Amino acid sequence: MVLKAGVVGLGILGSQYTTFLDEQPEVHVDSVADIRSKVAREVAAPVGAKPYEDYEQMFRGPDAGSGGCRRPQTRCTAIR
């Protein structure tokens, strides 16, 4: 079984986390979100993920999997 994953926030940690997840054989990164659309596209392309500017739209979409938020804990809200 492969876990579908989405990553929200693609700064330094989020970008590294996306790469790390993509290297795991039991995980497929299917979507990423960042308010910077260019960054979302750049991070999504190498892992074959769909880029989003809005994380809420990402989780409403057909590619929605488990989510991870790469921001300081005090700024994260529960995602799905």
C-alpha positions in Angstrom: 0.0 0.0 0.0 1.3 3.5 -0.9 0.5 6.5 1.2 -0.6 9.6 -0.8 0.9 12.7 0.7 0.5 16.4 0.2 2.9 19.1 1.6 1.8 22.6 2.6 4.4 25.3 2.8 7.4 24.9 0.5 10.2 26.9 2.2 13.5 25.3 3.0 12.0 22.6 5.3 8.9 22.0 3.1 11.0 21.5 0.0 13.4 19.2 1.8 10.5 17.3 3.3 8.9 16.8 -0.1 12.2 15.4 -1.5 12.5 13.1 1.6 9.0 11.8 1.2 9.4 11.2 -2.5 12.4 9.0 -1.7 10.3 6.7 0.5 9.0 3.7 -1.5 5.8 3.6 0.5 4.9 7.2 -0.1 3.7 9.1 -3.2 3.8 12.9 -3.0 0.8 13.8 -5.2 0.3 17.4 -4.3 2.1 20.4 -2.9 0.9 23.9 -1.9 2.6 27.2 -1.5 1.3 30.8 -2.0 4.2 31.3 -4.3 2.9 29.6 -7.4 6.4 29.5 -9.1 7.8 27.7 -6.0 4.9 25.3 -6.0 5.5 24.4 -9.6 9.3 24.0 -9.1 8.9 21.7 -6.2 6.1 19.7 -7.7 7.8 19.0 -11.1 10.6 16.6 -10.0 8.3 14.5 -7.8 5.4 14.4 -10.3 3.0 16.2 -7.9 0.3 18.7 -8.7 1.1 22.3 -7.5 -1.5 24.5 -5.8 -1.4 28.0 -4.4 -4.2 27.4 -2.0 -3.9 24.5 0.5 -7.6 24.4 1.0 -8.2 23.9 -2.7 -5.5 21.2 -2.7 -7.4 19.2 0.0 -10.7 19.6 -1.8 -9.1 18.3 -5.1 -9.1 14.7 -6.4 -5.4 14.3 -5.5 -5.9 15.0 -1.8 -4.0 12.6 0.4 -2.5 12.9 3.9 -1.2 16.4 4.6 1.9 17.8 6.3 2.5 21.4 7.4 6.1 22.6 7.3 5.6 25.8 9.4 6.3 26.6 13.1 3.9 24.6 15.2 2.3 27.8 16.6 1.2 28.7 13.0 -0.2 25.3 11.9 -3.8 24.4 12.1 -5.1 20.8 11.9 -5.2 19.7 8.3 -7.6 16.9 7.4 
